[in-house]
Amino acid sequence: MAAESEKKQVLEMIQADGADEGCVTFVLHDEDHTLGNSLRYMIMKNVEVDFCGYTITHPSESKINFRIQTRGGVAATEPLRRGLNELTDVCQHVLNTFQVRVNEFKEQQEQQEQPMD
């Protein structure tokens, strides 16, 4: 029971004292370059983002520090949320396309295996 109440946070938000909401470092636990690089690419496509980058703190730690700086008073959480949603959409598209092709291949294989009369 104690382990359930002590669940590890997946996302932390670190902001310097006096800094605006447009300059934030997010700590993503249990993540690595797979998410970091893909998410950075999606966020950098946003014209309101001045800087987006990430670092892996240490090879033995499975967390990344993800920094976002925006312009125009946009909170850094907005490009992060948008980037995550867009990345989810892209991954879903890839998964759907893959599944369609697998099904087409299986149907083709079944047709080839049927004896001709």
Phi, psi and omega per residue, in radians:
M1 nan -0.688 -3.112
A2 -1.128 -0.578 -3.139
A3 -1.162 -0.595 3.134
E4 -1.163 -0.664 -3.111
S5 -1.362 -0.266 -3.132
E6 -1.832 0.675 -3.134
K7 -1.126 2.421 -3.127
K8 -1.304 2.393 3.096
Q9 -1.165 2.504 3.108
V10 -1.544 -0.583 -3.064
L11 -2.390 2.272 3.023
E12 -2.083 2.613 3.100
M13 -2.054 2.150 -3.129
I14 -2.022 2.166 -3.123
Q15 -2.316 2.312 3.136
A16 -1.167 2.589 3.102
D17 -1.027 2.271 3.111
G18 1.460 -0.121 -3.141
A19 -1.367 2.627 3.119
D20 -1.377 3.048 -3.095
E21 -1.288 -0.113 -3.123
G22 -1.553 0.042 -3.114
C23 -2.358 1.671 -3.009
V24 -2.394 2.541 2.969
T25 -1.894 2.228 3.091
F26 -1.849 2.377 3.072
V27 -1.842 2.041 3.136
L28 -1.824 1.989 -3.106
H29 -1.471 2.640 3.127
D30 1.006 0.683 3.101
E31 -2.319 2.868 -3.130
D32 -2.530 -2.763 -3.096
H33 -1.042 -0.477 -3.099
T34 -1.007 -0.902 3.106
L35 -1.363 -0.732 -3.057
G36 -0.988 -0.882 -3.087
N37 -1.220 -0.723 3.137
S38 -1.140 -0.779 -3.137
L39 -1.178 -0.687 3.093
R40 -1.040 -0.755 3.124
Y41 -1.059 -0.806 -3.122
M42 -1.123 -0.711 -3.109
I43 -1.234 -0.654 -3.117
M44 -1.168 -0.285 3.077
K45 -1.270 -0.288 -3.135
N46 -1.337 2.176 -3.086
V47 -1.211 -0.286 3.135
E48 -1.470 -0.045 -3.090
V49 -1.727 2.153 3.071
D50 -1.472 -0.709 -3.076
F51 -2.558 2.456 3.013
C52 -2.609 2.194 3.124
G53 -2.742 2.919 3.128
Y54 -2.498 2.755 3.042
T55 -2.364 2.586 2.978
I56 -1.643 2.110 -3.016
T57 -1.083 -0.749 -3.135
H58 -2.851 2.519 -3.112
P59 -1.002 -0.470 -3.125
S60 -1.488 -0.147 3.101
E61 -1.818 2.369 -3.131
S62 -1.758 1.157 3.052
K63 -2.594 2.721 3.098
I64 -2.215 2.535 3.006
N65 -1.708 2.095 -3.014
F66 -2.039 1.999 -3.035
R67 -1.845 2.310 3.079
I68 -2.280 2.292 3.028
Q69 -2.187 2.259 -3.094
T70 -2.034 2.979 3.072
R71 -2.113 2.850 3.045
G72 1.289 0.401 3.097
G73 1.310 0.216 3.122
V74 -1.350 2.262 3.095
A75 -1.179 2.454 -3.099
A76 -1.128 -0.358 3.123
T77 -1.200 -0.488 -3.117
E78 -1.175 -0.887 3.076
P79 -1.088 -0.575 3.098
L80 -1.115 -0.850 3.134
R81 -1.071 -0.787 -3.135
R82 -1.118 -0.760 3.127
G83 -1.080 -0.731 3.107
L84 -1.124 -0.733 3.118
N85 -1.127 -0.758 3.130
E86 -1.142 -0.694 3.111
L87 -1.136 -0.685 3.069
T88 -1.066 -0.763 3.129
D89 -1.080 -0.758 3.134
V90 -1.110 -0.783 3.135
C91 -1.102 -0.689 3.117
Q92 -1.139 -0.694 3.102
H93 -1.089 -0.789 3.123
V94 -1.080 -0.772 3.131
L95 -1.087 -0.786 3.134
N96 -1.108 -0.770 3.130
T97 -1.085 -0.752 3.112
F98 -1.063 -0.799 -3.107
Q99 -1.112 -0.680 3.096
V100 -1.075 -0.792 -3.132
R101 -1.156 -0.660 3.084
V102 -1.096 -0.779 3.130
N103 -1.108 -0.725 3.083
E104 -1.059 -0.738 3.135
F105 -1.112 -0.774 3.137
K106 -1.094 -0.728 3.102
E107 -1.102 -0.710 3.119
Q108 -1.119 -0.740 3.127
Q109 -1.113 -0.711 3.138
E110 -1.135 -0.693 3.125
Q111 -1.145 -0.650 3.132
Q112 -1.235 -0.504 -3.103
E113 -1.399 -0.366 -3.135
Q114 -1.221 2.304 3.137
P115 -1.229 2.490 3.118
M116 -1.451 2.379 -3.126
D117 -1.643 nan nan
